[in-house]
Amino acid sequence: MTNADLSEPAPLSALPSIRVLIVDDEELGRLRVHDLVRHENGVQVVGEAADGEAAVSAIRELEPDLVFLDVQMPKRSGLDVVKEIGAERMPLTIFVTAYDRYAIQAFDIAALDYLVKPFDDERFEQAFRRARRSLALEGVDRARAQLMQMLKESELGSRTSPARPAAPSGVQFLERIAVETHGQVKPIPVSQIDYISAAGPYAELHVGDRRYVIREAMQTLEDRLDPNRFMRVHRSVIVRLDLVEALHRGGGGDYELQMKGGVRLRVSRSRREGLERWLGIAPRD
């Protein structure tokens, strides 16, 4: 499976040193992460914690740059730790869990990575590389904002995506997305993307007759793509607007979007009105 970061690779000389905290109630789990981390350049493991309460104390005292945080722990869960510290003060966080279904439900709206036990060396390297580049290129501010949104969603007990806020002035939208293919990193200009579809914790970029799989949340992609060029028409679909050809109404009130080239994609009822406004369709009485 391929993986991509939403940024171009940074040279090794530009990568910062990272202070790491490992939190897991299982000693073997901590040893596993510690063994993998020590092979990375410029990394210092500043501490370990075996439960949620110890994790809170360690984060406050040691002020790590990156935390590997187990989700299911005694005393306090990983999410409890985040709530106690406050998402605005959390270091960059990679969650670790033994439950893949739970991970997908909990984290697919956040730009945070997660590791599902048992994970292999390659998957760990992907997550760590993404965290390193995030620290080097963006810092933790954006990750913290999305972590706060994740907590808000978990407290509401809802998987419905929130209304999309207006982009702050001066925001820079994505112009390219890096993908890994045949052992190489290749930048894909967003102007070449026809549409994006969700596949569990992954997203598929559809570029002509080719598909590129990246580990990125649809919510993150929606937030970082120019809304004048792209629109999310379904929980699992983002389309390039200049390729939209027609809107079809099917039986039972369902709608489908037809793209240039003939591909048809589902449109959710909650997002149909926004699409109709863009198409210039008058609102129904």
C-alpha atoms as a printed R data frame, in Angstrom:
    type eleno elety resid chain resno       x      y       z
1   ATOM     1    CA   MET     A     1   0.000  0.000   0.000
2   ATOM     2    CA   THR     A     2   1.360  3.418  -0.862
3   ATOM     3    CA   ASN     A     3   1.394  6.443   1.347
4   ATOM     4    CA   ALA     A     4   1.808 10.147   0.883
5   ATOM     5    CA   ASP     A     5   2.271 13.342   2.815
6   ATOM     6    CA   LEU     A     6   0.517 16.535   1.781
7   ATOM     7    CA   SER     A     7   3.840 18.266   1.188
8   ATOM     8    CA   GLU     A     8   6.961 17.841  -0.826
9   ATOM     9    CA   PRO     A     9   9.754 15.853   0.848
10  ATOM    10    CA   ALA     A    10  12.143 17.921   2.939
11  ATOM    11    CA   PRO     A    11  15.876 17.311   2.660
12  ATOM    12    CA   LEU     A    12  17.387 15.407   5.562
13  ATOM    13    CA   SER     A    13  19.518 18.409   6.475
14  ATOM    14    CA   ALA     A    14  16.350 20.431   7.068
15  ATOM    15    CA   LEU     A    15  14.708 17.882   9.358
16  ATOM    16    CA   PRO     A    16  14.674 18.904  13.025
17  ATOM    17    CA   SER     A    17  15.649 16.768  15.999
18  ATOM    18    CA   ILE     A    18  12.617 15.292  17.739
19  ATOM    19    CA   ARG     A    19  11.975 14.616  21.428
20  ATOM    20    CA   VAL     A    20   9.732 11.551  21.688
21  ATOM    21    CA   LEU     A    21   7.512 10.240  24.497
22  ATOM    22    CA   ILE     A    22   6.191  6.655  24.294
23  ATOM    23    CA   VAL     A    23   2.918  5.839  26.067
24  ATOM    24    CA   ASP     A    24   1.593  2.272  26.188
25  ATOM    25    CA   ASP     A    25   0.299  0.132  29.055
26  ATOM    26    CA   GLU     A    26   2.051 -2.922  27.575
27  ATOM    27    CA   GLU     A    27   5.800 -3.131  28.074
28  ATOM    28    CA   LEU     A    28   6.256 -5.001  24.802
29  ATOM    29    CA   GLY     A    29   4.377 -2.228  23.037
30  ATOM    30    CA   ARG     A    30   6.726  0.394  24.468
31  ATOM    31    CA   LEU     A    31   9.772 -1.690  23.584
32  ATOM    32    CA   ARG     A    32   8.522 -2.120  20.034
33  ATOM    33    CA   VAL     A    33   8.171  1.627  19.437
34  ATOM    34    CA   HIS     A    34  11.435  2.381  21.252
35  ATOM    35    CA   ASP     A    35  13.316 -0.106  19.076
36  ATOM    36    CA   LEU     A    36  11.941  1.427  15.888
37  ATOM    37    CA   VAL     A    37  12.472  5.033  16.982
38  ATOM    38    CA   ARG     A    38  16.127  4.517  17.894
39  ATOM    39    CA   HIS     A    39  16.925  3.743  14.254
40  ATOM    40    CA   GLU     A    40  15.707  7.183  13.168
41  ATOM    41    CA   ASN     A    41  18.158 10.067  12.832
42  ATOM    42    CA   GLY     A    42  17.962 12.991  15.225
43  ATOM    43    CA   VAL     A    43  15.564 11.385  17.706
44  ATOM    44    CA   GLN     A    44  15.728 11.401  21.497
45  ATOM    45    CA   VAL     A    45  13.348  9.269  23.553
46  ATOM    46    CA   VAL     A    46  12.817 11.525  26.571
47  ATOM    47    CA   GLY     A    47  10.510  9.197  28.488
48  ATOM    48    CA   GLU     A    48   7.918  6.431  28.656
49  ATOM    49    CA   ALA     A    49   4.597  6.072  30.454
50  ATOM    50    CA   ALA     A    50   2.512  2.980  31.204
51  ATOM    51    CA   ASP     A    51  -0.912  4.557  31.858
52  ATOM    52    CA   GLY     A    52  -2.939  7.671  31.178
53  ATOM    53    CA   GLU     A    53  -2.143  9.459  34.437
54  ATOM    54    CA   ALA     A    54   1.588  8.954  33.996
55  ATOM    55    CA   ALA     A    55   1.256 10.168  30.410
56  ATOM    56    CA   VAL     A    56  -0.331 13.455  31.516
57  ATOM    57    CA   SER     A    57   2.492 14.069  34.004
58  ATOM    58    CA   ALA     A    58   5.191 13.156  31.475
59  ATOM    59    CA   ILE     A    59   3.795 15.416  28.763
60  ATOM    60    CA   ARG     A    60   3.635 18.369  31.147
61  ATOM    61    CA   GLU     A    61   7.091 17.765  32.606
62  ATOM    62    CA   LEU     A    62   9.078 16.642  29.576
63  ATOM    63    CA   GLU     A    63   7.364 18.735  26.843
64  ATOM    64    CA   PRO     A    64   8.056 16.253  24.018
65  ATOM    65    CA   ASP     A    65   7.682 17.154  20.345
66  ATOM    66    CA   LEU     A    66   5.985 13.863  19.444
67  ATOM    67    CA   VAL     A    67   3.952 11.366  21.476
68  ATOM    68    CA   PHE     A    68   3.133  7.781  20.530
69  ATOM    69    CA   LEU     A    69  -0.098  7.484  22.507
70  ATOM    70    CA   ASP     A    70  -1.940  4.219  23.131
71  ATOM    71    CA   VAL     A    71  -5.722  4.598  22.928
72  ATOM    72    CA   GLN     A    72  -6.856  1.869  25.338
73  ATOM    73    CA   MET     A    73  -5.124  2.198  28.718
74  ATOM    74    CA   PRO     A    74  -6.044  1.816  32.391
75  ATOM    75    CA   LYS     A    75  -6.986  4.875  34.474
76  ATOM    76    CA   ARG     A    76  -7.223  7.147  31.450
77  ATOM    77    CA   SER     A    77  -7.525  6.449  27.749
78  ATOM    78    CA   GLY     A    78  -5.470  8.208  25.118
79  ATOM    79    CA   LEU     A    79  -8.369 10.553  24.391
80  ATOM    80    CA   ASP     A    80  -8.690 11.285  28.109
81  ATOM    81    CA   VAL     A    81  -5.041 12.284  28.114
82  ATOM    82    CA   VAL     A    82  -5.647 14.732  25.271
83  ATOM    83    CA   LYS     A    83  -8.659 16.217  27.058
84  ATOM    84    CA   GLU     A    84  -6.680 16.624  30.285
85  ATOM    85    CA   ILE     A    85  -3.702 18.289  28.603
86  ATOM    86    CA   GLY     A    86  -5.864 20.282  26.232
87  ATOM    87    CA   ALA     A    87  -5.639 19.805  22.482
88  ATOM    88    CA   GLU     A    88  -4.156 23.274  22.088
89  ATOM    89    CA   ARG     A    89  -1.188 22.234  24.244
90  ATOM    90    CA   MET     A    90  -0.700 18.671  22.983
91  ATOM    91    CA   PRO     A    91   2.487 17.715  21.166
92  ATOM    92    CA   LEU     A    92   2.147 16.147  17.743
93  ATOM    93    CA   THR     A    93   0.440 12.799  18.414
94  ATOM    94    CA   ILE     A    94   0.458  9.423  16.693
95  ATOM    95    CA   PHE     A    95  -2.228  7.207  18.203
96  ATOM    96    CA   VAL     A    96  -1.639  3.482  18.693
97  ATOM    97    CA   THR     A    97  -4.531  1.035  18.897
98  ATOM    98    CA   ALA     A    98  -5.316 -2.651  18.602
99  ATOM    99    CA   TYR     A    99  -8.730 -1.959  17.033
100 ATOM   100    CA   ASP     A   100  -8.655 -0.959  13.393
101 ATOM   101    CA   ARG     A   101 -12.392 -0.270  13.147
102 ATOM   102    CA   TYR     A   102 -12.252  2.025  16.152
103 ATOM   103    CA   ALA     A   103  -9.232  3.839  14.741
104 ATOM   104    CA   ILE     A   104 -10.933  4.538  11.437
105 ATOM   105    CA   GLN     A   105 -14.067  5.843  13.142
106 ATOM   106    CA   ALA     A   106 -12.172  7.971  15.639
107 ATOM   107    CA   PHE     A   107  -9.462  9.485  13.499
108 ATOM   108    CA   ASP     A   108 -10.516  9.715   9.874
109 ATOM   109    CA   ILE     A   109 -11.603 13.335  10.327
110 ATOM   110    CA   ALA     A   110  -8.270 14.379  11.847
111 ATOM   111    CA   ALA     A   111  -4.911 14.958  10.200
112 ATOM   112    CA   LEU     A   112  -3.270 12.699  12.762
113 ATOM   113    CA   ASP     A   113  -1.806  9.341  11.912
114 ATOM   114    CA   TYR     A   114  -2.382  6.140  13.846
115 ATOM   115    CA   LEU     A   115  -0.772  2.725  14.088
116 ATOM   116    CA   VAL     A   116  -2.847 -0.425  14.350
117 ATOM   117    CA   LYS     A   117  -1.211 -3.235  16.320
118 ATOM   118    CA   PRO     A   118   0.558 -5.260  15.125
119 ATOM   119    CA   PHE     A   119   2.182 -2.803  12.710
120 ATOM   120    CA   ASP     A   120   5.214 -3.522  10.553
121 ATOM   121    CA   ASP     A   121   8.403 -1.509  10.174
122 ATOM   122    CA   GLU     A   122   7.267  0.086   6.918
123 ATOM   123    CA   ARG     A   123   3.994  1.342   8.375
124 ATOM   124    CA   PHE     A   124   5.837  2.801  11.371
125 ATOM   125    CA   GLU     A   125   8.312  4.537   9.081
126 ATOM   126    CA   GLN     A   126   5.461  6.083   7.096
127 ATOM   127    CA   ALA     A   127   3.818  7.477  10.215
128 ATOM   128    CA   PHE     A   128   7.078  8.748  11.664
129 ATOM   129    CA   ARG     A   129   8.161 10.364   8.394
130 ATOM   130    CA   ARG     A   130   4.830 12.142   8.151
131 ATOM   131    CA   ALA     A   131   5.166 13.429  11.720
132 ATOM   132    CA   ARG     A   132   8.729 14.614  11.105
133 ATOM   133    CA   ARG     A   133   7.740 16.516   8.002
134 ATOM   134    CA   SER     A   134   4.756 18.015   9.734
135 ATOM   135    CA   LEU     A   135   7.042 19.353  12.458
136 ATOM   136    CA   ALA     A   136   9.554 20.623   9.902
137 ATOM   137    CA   LEU     A   137   7.103 22.274   7.530
138 ATOM   138    CA   GLU     A   138   4.019 23.207   9.501
139 ATOM   139    CA   GLY     A   139   4.686 22.808  13.210
140 ATOM   140    CA   VAL     A   140   1.963 21.477  15.490
141 ATOM   141    CA   ASP     A   141  -0.588 24.306  15.250
142 ATOM   142    CA   ARG     A   142  -2.613 22.762  12.433
143 ATOM   143    CA   ALA     A   143  -2.475 19.297  13.982
144 ATOM   144    CA   ARG     A   144  -3.668 20.716  17.297
145 ATOM   145    CA   ALA     A   145  -6.599 22.474  15.650
146 ATOM   146    CA   GLN     A   146  -7.710 19.254  13.996
147 ATOM   147    CA   LEU     A   147  -7.169 17.301  17.204
148 ATOM   148    CA   MET     A   148  -9.555 19.737  18.920
149 ATOM   149    CA   GLN     A   149 -12.095 19.074  16.169
150 ATOM   150    CA   MET     A   150 -11.670 15.318  16.665
151 ATOM   151    CA   LEU     A   151 -12.385 15.673  20.375
152 ATOM   152    CA   LYS     A   152 -15.431 17.785  19.663
153 ATOM   153    CA   GLU     A   153 -16.759 15.117  17.321
154 ATOM   154    CA   SER     A   154 -16.110 12.322  19.828
155 ATOM   155    CA   GLU     A   155 -17.923 14.217  22.580
156 ATOM   156    CA   LEU     A   156 -20.939 14.761  20.346
157 ATOM   157    CA   GLY     A   157 -20.909 11.083  19.421
158 ATOM   158    CA   SER     A   158 -21.488 12.021  15.809
159 ATOM   159    CA   ARG     A   159 -19.729 11.035  12.618
160 ATOM   160    CA   THR     A   160 -21.308 13.882  10.675
161 ATOM   161    CA   SER     A   161 -18.687 16.294   9.388
162 ATOM   162    CA   PRO     A   162 -19.073 19.844  10.684
163 ATOM   163    CA   ALA     A   163 -19.926 22.730   8.413
164 ATOM   164    CA   ARG     A   164 -16.831 23.814   6.574
165 ATOM   165    CA   PRO     A   165 -15.464 27.075   8.013
166 ATOM   166    CA   ALA     A   166 -14.324 29.909   5.827
167 ATOM   167    CA   ALA     A   167 -10.648 29.690   4.996
168 ATOM   168    CA   PRO     A   168  -8.505 32.200   6.888
169 ATOM   169    CA   SER     A   169  -7.085 35.063   4.886
170 ATOM   170    CA   GLY     A   170  -3.746 34.266   3.302
171 ATOM   171    CA   VAL     A   171  -4.285 30.502   3.451
172 ATOM   172    CA   GLN     A   172  -2.299 28.545   0.885
173 ATOM   173    CA   PHE     A   173  -4.272 25.750  -0.708
174 ATOM   174    CA   LEU     A   174  -2.640 22.619  -2.058
175 ATOM   175    CA   GLU     A   175  -1.162 22.869  -5.526
176 ATOM   176    CA   ARG     A   176   0.272 19.352  -5.556
177 ATOM   177    CA   ILE     A   177   0.035 16.141  -3.545
178 ATOM   178    CA   ALA     A   178   3.032 13.831  -3.179
179 ATOM   179    CA   VAL     A   179   2.383 10.145  -3.814
180 ATOM   180    CA   GLU     A   180   4.654  7.128  -3.630
181 ATOM   181    CA   THR     A   181   4.687  4.930  -6.693
182 ATOM   182    CA   HIS     A   182   7.205  2.266  -7.720
183 ATOM   183    CA   GLY     A   183   9.524  3.314  -4.906
184 ATOM   184    CA   GLN     A   184   9.580  6.961  -5.952
185 ATOM   185    CA   VAL     A   185   7.886 10.084  -4.619
186 ATOM   186    CA   LYS     A   186   5.949 11.818  -7.360
187 ATOM   187    CA   PRO     A   187   4.138 15.181  -7.024
188 ATOM   188    CA   ILE     A   188   0.657 15.156  -8.568
189 ATOM   189    CA   PRO     A   189  -0.647 18.649  -9.465
190 ATOM   190    CA   VAL     A   190  -4.166 19.058  -8.083
191 ATOM   191    CA   SER     A   191  -5.134 20.513 -11.468
192 ATOM   192    CA   GLN     A   192  -4.754 16.991 -12.883
193 ATOM   193    CA   ILE     A   193  -7.007 15.296 -10.310
194 ATOM   194    CA   ASP     A   194 -10.476 14.376 -11.613
195 ATOM   195    CA   TYR     A   195 -11.919 13.368  -8.256
196 ATOM   196    CA   ILE     A   196 -10.967 11.822  -4.916
197 ATOM   197    CA   SER     A   197 -12.728  8.889  -3.274
198 ATOM   198    CA   ALA     A   198 -12.428  7.459   0.234
199 ATOM   199    CA   ALA     A   199 -11.317  3.891   0.909
200 ATOM   200    CA   GLY     A   200 -11.371  3.357   4.674
201 ATOM   201    CA   PRO     A   201  -8.460  5.287   6.194
202 ATOM   202    CA   TYR     A   202  -7.060  5.935   2.711
203 ATOM   203    CA   ALA     A   203  -8.002  8.231  -0.149
204 ATOM   204    CA   GLU     A   204  -7.695  7.484  -3.856
205 ATOM   205    CA   LEU     A   205  -6.684 10.222  -6.282
206 ATOM   206    CA   HIS     A   206  -8.260  9.589  -9.680
207 ATOM   207    CA   VAL     A   207  -6.089 11.099 -12.406
208 ATOM   208    CA   GLY     A   208  -7.353 10.125 -15.850
209 ATOM   209    CA   ASP     A   209  -7.219  6.330 -15.964
210 ATOM   210    CA   ARG     A   210  -4.739  6.124 -13.074
211 ATOM   211    CA   ARG     A   211  -5.329  5.884  -9.322
212 ATOM   212    CA   TYR     A   212  -2.968  6.833  -6.516
213 ATOM   213    CA   VAL     A   213  -3.630  5.708  -2.941
214 ATOM   214    CA   ILE     A   214  -2.599  7.972  -0.072
215 ATOM   215    CA   ARG     A   215  -3.114  7.712   3.680
216 ATOM   216    CA   GLU     A   216  -4.998 10.930   4.261
217 ATOM   217    CA   ALA     A   217  -8.398 11.840   5.663
218 ATOM   218    CA   MET     A   218 -11.081 13.232   3.378
219 ATOM   219    CA   GLN     A   219 -11.712 16.048   5.854
220 ATOM   220    CA   THR     A   220  -8.065 17.084   5.658
221 ATOM   221    CA   LEU     A   221  -8.118 17.051   1.875
222 ATOM   222    CA   GLU     A   222 -11.336 19.070   1.801
223 ATOM   223    CA   ASP     A   223  -9.857 21.664   4.140
224 ATOM   224    CA   ARG     A   224  -6.660 22.032   2.123
225 ATOM   225    CA   LEU     A   225  -8.106 22.101  -1.394
226 ATOM   226    CA   ASP     A   226  -9.332 25.379  -2.907
227 ATOM   227    CA   PRO     A   227 -13.163 25.399  -2.507
228 ATOM   228    CA   ASN     A   228 -13.430 27.344  -5.758
229 ATOM   229    CA   ARG     A   229 -11.900 24.369  -7.559
230 ATOM   230    CA   PHE     A   230 -13.019 21.354  -5.519
231 ATOM   231    CA   MET     A   231 -16.212 20.370  -3.689
232 ATOM   232    CA   ARG     A   232 -17.034 17.494  -1.389
233 ATOM   233    CA   VAL     A   233 -20.307 16.093  -2.715
234 ATOM   234    CA   HIS     A   234 -20.461 13.018  -0.506
235 ATOM   235    CA   ARG     A   235 -18.769 11.817   2.660
236 ATOM   236    CA   SER     A   236 -16.535  9.692   0.436
237 ATOM   237    CA   VAL     A   237 -16.193 11.868  -2.695
238 ATOM   238    CA   ILE     A   238 -14.487 15.173  -3.587
239 ATOM   239    CA   VAL     A   239 -14.785 16.373  -7.186
240 ATOM   240    CA   ARG     A   240 -12.991 18.900  -9.348
241 ATOM   241    CA   LEU     A   241 -15.701 21.373 -10.212
242 ATOM   242    CA   ASP     A   242 -14.652 22.235 -13.752
243 ATOM   243    CA   LEU     A   243 -15.173 18.570 -14.700
244 ATOM   244    CA   VAL     A   244 -18.779 18.442 -13.491
245 ATOM   245    CA   GLU     A   245 -21.101 17.871 -16.442
246 ATOM   246    CA   ALA     A   246 -24.570 17.114 -15.080
247 ATOM   247    CA   LEU     A   247 -26.623 16.257 -12.012
248 ATOM   248    CA   HIS     A   248 -28.998 13.296 -12.302
249 ATOM   249    CA   ARG     A   249 -31.901 12.487 -10.008
250 ATOM   250    CA   GLY     A   250 -32.577  8.810  -9.505
251 ATOM   251    CA   GLY     A   251 -35.278  6.825  -7.793
252 ATOM   252    CA   GLY     A   252 -36.049  7.512  -4.145
253 ATOM   253    CA   GLY     A   253 -34.679 11.039  -4.284
254 ATOM   254    CA   ASP     A   254 -31.061  9.920  -4.728
255 ATOM   255    CA   TYR     A   255 -28.729 11.992  -6.887
256 ATOM   256    CA   GLU     A   256 -25.692 11.240  -9.000
257 ATOM   257    CA   LEU     A   257 -23.108 13.592 -10.424
258 ATOM   258    CA   GLN     A   258 -21.879 12.948 -13.952
259 ATOM   259    CA   MET     A   259 -18.298 13.938 -14.672
260 ATOM   260    CA   LYS     A   260 -16.834 14.701 -18.073
261 ATOM   261    CA   GLY     A   261 -15.804 11.313 -19.393
262 ATOM   262    CA   GLY     A   262 -18.960  9.642 -18.118
263 ATOM   263    CA   VAL     A   263 -18.083  8.677 -14.539
264 ATOM   264    CA   ARG     A   264 -21.067  8.938 -12.180
265 ATOM   265    CA   LEU     A   265 -20.607  9.664  -8.485
266 ATOM   266    CA   ARG     A   266 -23.061  9.705  -5.597
267 ATOM   267    CA   VAL     A   267 -24.204 13.010  -4.127
268 ATOM   268    CA   SER     A   268 -25.410 13.063  -0.528
269 ATOM   269    CA   ARG     A   269 -28.648 14.883   0.253
270 ATOM   270    CA   SER     A   270 -26.931 17.141   2.769
271 ATOM   271    CA   ARG     A   271 -24.457 18.370   0.135
272 ATOM   272    CA   ARG     A   272 -26.796 18.531  -2.851
273 ATOM   273    CA   GLU     A   273 -27.962 22.111  -2.265
274 ATOM   274    CA   GLY     A   274 -24.416 23.468  -2.291
275 ATOM   275    CA   LEU     A   275 -23.746 21.683  -5.557
276 ATOM   276    CA   GLU     A   276 -26.978 22.974  -7.062
277 ATOM   277    CA   ARG     A   277 -26.025 26.524  -6.120
278 ATOM   278    CA   TRP     A   278 -22.696 26.105  -7.868
279 ATOM   279    CA   LEU     A   279 -24.486 24.700 -10.938
280 ATOM   280    CA   GLY     A   280 -26.872 27.658 -10.932
281 ATOM   281    CA   ILE     A   281 -29.970 25.553 -10.261
282 ATOM   282    CA   ALA     A   282 -32.723 27.603  -8.657
283 ATOM   283    CA   PRO     A   283 -33.678 26.444  -5.140
284 ATOM   284    CA   ARG     A   284 -36.890 24.429  -4.834
285 ATOM   285    CA   ASP     A   285 -39.892 25.904  -3.062
